[in-house]
Amino acid sequence: MADESAGGSVNRDARDLDGRTSEAVKAILEFEDEAPDSLLEVLPGTTVPFWAQVRVQIAWALAEQHTGSVTVASESTWTRWGEAKRVARGYFPSRWDAVRRAAPHDVCFYVSGGTLSEDNGRARNWLVDAFAEATDDAVVVQARPLPSQVGLPIFRPTLSMESATARSRWRERGRPVAAGFASAAQSLLADYAQRLNQAPDTFAAIGQRAIRNERLRPFQLDELRHMLDRMRPKIVFYDNGSYTYNGETLGAMKDAGAYVVEPQHGWIGPSHAAYNFGRVFDDPSLRRALPDEVLTFGNYWSESIRHPGRLTAIGKPHLERQAAAASPTRPKSLLVVSSRVDPDGTDAFVSDLLRAVGDEWSISFRPHPGERAETSRRYPQISATPDITIDTAPDVYESLKRTAVVIGEASTVLFEARAFGCQVIARDSAFAESVIGDAFGPRVSGVAETVARLRETPTDERSVFTADPNIWAPEPVAAYTRWLAERRRERSGQ
């Protein structure tokens, strides 16, 4: 296998933001730079402008028009009996209840609980556990139930907001939103649509979801505030902090006196609506909806976004640890990673690729985490082909350790694959153009070009690879420890 470094051959300057910005995000940024008053309107019952609540969903809707991104539809598993059991568990005593078990902690890692890997039969949150272990007086709080399917959490204390969510759902049942919220929301969405050159009802469905979410939100915030009152954290890490539909949650954390930090969890760049903001976000009412600081994997990522918060390159401990354990030699194996774009095209591509390479290469297909439950419906040919393995390993790094070539359109996995010594072949699409550009050389447009590239890929050499320090900052735990000491000094001096 050829010598590689992780992204060392990235061909475009990370600071070339405009050339790597999608049309959808450009439209959002231009709108926010114009800063009409409607972007600052705060609706009844809320504390941050309504624009923060819907801007990411609007960007996604615009992106679907340009890139062919397809929303993952899933069937509801809700039942009355299941809901009743969930609510009952929420009121029963639980060792995992983050609100009722809250105690004073200086640093709180507030996470979804979806970033888990297996570690000797227990669940390691690869995003934050290494940082939590390097922090005295820390607690991890996750949204998802505990224990997880992976096992008991490896870091203690780790608590869950599941009981609080269940209690909120019971308290919310049938309650209306604040008077005037619904009509104002739809009126604002029509205004946004007109200003973005869309039909007046283009974002109506976003409004309906916002109204449903607003029924539950006051009760969730009430539980969160109880937890913060008991915990009194000085620093809170929030893994989705820049997704401004969480703005009310961030506002509550800031009200409690916390400095809110977001650890990078996946791909970010100039075409990611959650990490690029226009001039209107200089207004304090909208800054309330954003973290004070983002800790990125490396300078490449920091230089690829337009974010009003502080940006600090820290690195990714899980990648550093796992890449060090990767095998230097690999079988002739292909891993195709999904980006949720054009599932029909991807389904055909992988199936045709198998026929083209025959027995020479083994092929695995890794669905995006957001579509894993719908893999058989979205990718019927792949799912029905026994010679294509569906990769469902909780930790993609376990797959990268034994993979020779990774193929995909636009994913953090492509950058990570380089750190594991994998060759990367980027597929062409409008989505890939705006996300990765030519970072991995010329993009292939079909199976024939992919096979030609594979023929150029030597697989009989030992792989020598190191992570590009510009993309993956080295020694992340040590960097974090220094960062934490500095922020604590800053906070104590206030």
BELMO-V874419 format. One record per residue. N is the residue number from 0. OMEGA is omega in degrees with one decimal (* if undefined). Layout:
{{N	OMEGA} {N	OMEGA}}
This chain:
{{0	-177.6} {1	175.3} {2	-178.8} {3	164.8} {4	-172.5} {5	177.1} {6	-179.4} {7	179.7} {8	175.3} {9	-167.6} {10	-176.1} {11	179.4} {12	-179.2} {13	-176.4} {14	177.2} {15	-170.9} {16	-174.6} {17	-178.7} {18	-178.7} {19	-178.3} {20	-179.3} {21	178.7} {22	-179.8} {23	-179.0} {24	175.5} {25	179.8} {26	178.8} {27	-178.0} {28	177.9} {29	177.9} {30	-177.9} {31	175.6} {32	175.4} {33	173.1} {34	174.3} {35	-177.3} {36	-177.4} {37	179.0} {38	-178.1} {39	-176.7} {40	179.3} {41	-175.4} {42	-179.7} {43	176.8} {44	-177.6} {45	-177.2} {46	176.5} {47	-178.4} {48	-178.7} {49	179.4} {50	179.5} {51	-176.1} {52	-171.0} {53	-170.9} {54	-178.6} {55	178.5} {56	176.5} {57	177.6} {58	177.5} {59	179.4} {60	177.4} {61	-179.2} {62	179.2} {63	179.9} {64	-173.7} {65	-170.7} {66	-176.6} {67	176.3} {68	-175.3} {69	178.9} {70	178.4} {71	177.5} {72	179.7} {73	179.5} {74	179.7} {75	175.6} {76	-176.7} {77	170.9} {78	178.2} {79	-178.2} {80	178.6} {81	179.2} {82	179.2} {83	178.6} {84	180.0} {85	179.6} {86	-179.9} {87	179.0} {88	179.7} {89	-178.6} {90	175.5} {91	176.2} {92	-179.6} {93	178.5} {94	-175.8} {95	-172.1} {96	-173.6} {97	-178.0} {98	-176.2} {99	179.2} {100	-176.9} {101	176.3} {102	-179.1} {103	175.0} {104	-177.5} {105	-176.5} {106	179.2} {107	173.2} {108	-174.2} {109	-168.2} {110	178.9} {111	-174.9} {112	179.6} {113	-176.6} {114	-174.6} {115	171.1} {116	-178.9} {117	-178.5} {118	-178.9} {119	175.6} {120	178.6} {121	-175.6} {122	174.5} {123	173.2} {124	-172.7} {125	-178.2} {126	-169.7} {127	-172.3} {128	179.4} {129	176.7} {130	179.6} {131	179.6} {132	179.4} {133	-175.8} {134	171.6} {135	178.1} {136	178.9} {137	174.2} {138	173.6} {139	177.4} {140	-179.9} {141	-179.3} {142	-173.8} {143	-177.7} {144	173.2} {145	-7.7} {146	179.9} {147	177.2} {148	179.0} {149	-179.9} {150	177.7} {151	-179.7} {152	-178.6} {153	178.2} {154	174.7} {155	1.2} {156	168.7} {157	-177.1} {158	-176.3} {159	174.5} {160	-176.1} {161	179.9} {162	178.5} {163	177.5} {164	178.8} {165	178.4} {166	179.0} {167	179.9} {168	178.6} {169	-179.4} {170	-176.1} {171	-167.0} {172	174.8} {173	-177.4} {174	177.4} {175	172.8} {176	179.1} {177	-178.6} {178	178.1} {179	-177.0} {180	-172.7} {181	-177.5} {182	179.4} {183	180.0} {184	-178.5} {185	177.3} {186	178.6} {187	179.9} {188	175.2} {189	177.4} {190	178.4} {191	-179.0} {192	-178.9} {193	-178.5} {194	178.5} {195	176.6} {196	177.6} {197	174.9} {198	-173.9} {199	-176.8} {200	-176.0} {201	-175.2} {202	-177.5} {203	-179.1} {204	175.9} {205	178.4} {206	179.5} {207	177.8} {208	179.2} {209	179.0} {210	178.0} {211	-179.5} {212	-176.7} {213	176.5} {214	-176.4} {215	-169.5} {216	-177.5} {217	-178.7} {218	174.0} {219	178.8} {220	177.7} {221	177.2} {222	-179.5} {223	-179.1} {224	176.2} {225	179.6} {226	-179.0} {227	177.7} {228	-178.4} {229	-173.3} {230	-179.9} {231	-179.0} {232	175.2} {233	178.8} {234	176.0} {235	171.5} {236	-177.7} {237	-167.5} {238	175.9} {239	-170.8} {240	-176.8} {241	173.1} {242	-164.3} {243	172.9} {244	172.2} {245	-173.4} {246	179.0} {247	177.6} {248	177.4} {249	178.6} {250	178.7} {251	178.4} {252	178.5} {253	176.5} {254	-179.7} {255	176.3} {256	-176.5} {257	169.4} {258	-170.7} {259	-175.6} {260	175.0} {261	172.1} {262	178.7} {263	-177.7} {264	-178.5} {265	-178.0} {266	169.3} {267	-178.7} {268	-173.8} {269	177.8} {270	178.5} {271	-173.7} {272	-176.9} {273	-177.3} {274	178.3} {275	-171.3} {276	177.8} {277	-172.1} {278	-176.7} {279	-179.5} {280	168.1} {281	-179.5} {282	-177.7} {283	-178.3} {284	177.5} {285	175.6} {286	175.8} {287	-176.3} {288	-175.6} {289	175.2} {290	177.9} {291	-175.6} {292	174.2} {293	174.5} {294	-174.5} {295	178.0} {296	-178.1} {297	-177.5} {298	178.4} {299	-177.1} {300	179.1} {301	-177.2} {302	-175.4} {303	-176.8} {304	176.7} {305	-173.3} {306	-177.4} {307	178.4} {308	173.8} {309	179.9} {310	-178.2} {311	177.2} {312	-177.1} {313	-176.9} {314	-176.5} {315	-175.9} {316	-176.1} {317	178.6} {318	-178.7} {319	-178.2} {320	-176.5} {321	-180.0} {322	179.1} {323	-178.7} {324	-177.1} {325	178.4} {326	179.4} {327	177.0} {328	-175.8} {329	168.6} {330	179.0} {331	-173.7} {332	177.9} {333	172.2} {334	176.9} {335	-177.7} {336	-178.6} {337	172.5} {338	178.8} {339	-178.5} {340	175.2} {341	-178.6} {342	178.3} {343	178.7} {344	178.7} {345	178.2} {346	179.9} {347	-178.4} {348	-176.5} {349	179.5} {350	178.7} {351	179.0} {352	177.7} {353	-179.9} {354	-177.5} {355	-176.6} {356	177.9} {357	-177.7} {358	-174.7} {359	-179.3} {360	168.3} {361	-175.9} {362	171.3} {363	177.6} {364	-179.5} {365	176.9} {366	174.5} {367	-179.6} {368	-178.2} {369	-178.5} {370	-174.0} {371	-178.9} {372	-177.9} {373	-174.1} {374	-175.6} {375	179.6} {376	-177.0} {377	-176.2} {378	-174.1} {379	-179.6} {380	178.9} {381	-175.8} {382	-177.2} {383	-176.8} {384	-176.4} {385	-176.5} {386	173.8} {387	179.7} {388	173.4} {389	-176.9} {390	179.5} {391	178.4} {392	-179.5} {393	-177.8} {394	-178.6} {395	-179.2} {396	175.9} {397	177.3} {398	-178.2} {399	-179.7} {400	-174.3} {401	-178.3} {402	178.7} {403	-174.2} {404	175.8} {405	-178.4} {406	178.5} {407	-178.6} {408	-175.2} {409	-175.8} {410	172.6} {411	-177.9} {412	179.1} {413	177.8} {414	179.7} {415	-178.1} {416	178.6} {417	-179.9} {418	179.5} {419	177.1} {420	179.5} {421	166.3} {422	-179.5} {423	173.8} {424	-177.3} {425	175.7} {426	-177.6} {427	172.9} {428	176.0} {429	179.6} {430	180.0} {431	-179.3} {432	-176.4} {433	-177.3} {434	-175.7} {435	-178.9} {436	179.3} {437	-177.6} {438	-177.6} {439	-179.8} {440	-179.4} {441	178.3} {442	179.9} {443	-176.7} {444	-179.7} {445	-175.8} {446	-176.8} {447	179.1} {448	178.2} {449	179.9} {450	177.7} {451	178.8} {452	178.9} {453	179.5} {454	179.0} {455	-174.0} {456	177.0} {457	-179.1} {458	-177.9} {459	179.2} {460	172.9} {461	-176.1} {462	175.4} {463	-173.6} {464	172.7} {465	-179.7} {466	175.9} {467	-176.1} {468	176.8} {469	179.2} {470	-179.3} {471	-178.2} {472	-175.5} {473	176.4} {474	-173.6} {475	-178.8} {476	176.8} {477	177.7} {478	178.5} {479	-178.4} {480	177.4} {481	179.4} {482	-177.4} {483	179.4} {484	179.6} {485	179.9} {486	177.3} {487	176.9} {488	178.3} {489	-177.9} {490	-178.8} {491	179.3} {492	-179.6} {493	*}}
